[in-house]
């Protein structure tokens, strides 16, 4: 629950910034439908442009794994196995 609130707070902050006067420079470089990601120590944030506005969302661990190919998933599972 606490994690969800923190993710919601991060999403709102990025949305407010990117859709405000200071974010115009960033958003003007994106074509409609384009997106980019920002990776921090704890989060991966995906920002896309839809209807001229920034749409911000946090990428979850499940989504990160589902975007990988089979070989990459196997490497992750092998590393996790070796850690235990």
Rosetta blueprint (number, residue, H / E / L):
1 X L
2 X H
3 X H
4 X H
5 X H
6 X H
7 X H
8 X H
9 X H
10 X H
11 X H
12 X H
13 X H
14 X H
15 X H
16 X H
17 X H
18 X H
19 X L
20 X L
21 X H
22 X H
23 X H
24 X H
25 X H
26 X H
27 X H
28 X L
29 X L
30 X L
31 X L
32 X L
33 X L
34 X L
35 X E
36 X E
37 X E
38 X E
39 X E
40 X L
41 X L
42 X L
43 X L
44 X E
45 X E
46 X E
47 X E
48 X E
49 X E
50 X E
51 X L
52 X L
53 X E
54 X E
55 X E
56 X E
57 X E
58 X E
59 X E
60 X L
61 X H
62 X H
63 X H
64 X H
65 X H
66 X H
67 X L
68 X L
69 X L
70 X H
71 X H
72 X H
73 X H
74 X H
75 X H
76 X H
77 X H
78 X H
79 X H
80 X H
81 X H
82 X H
83 X H
84 X L
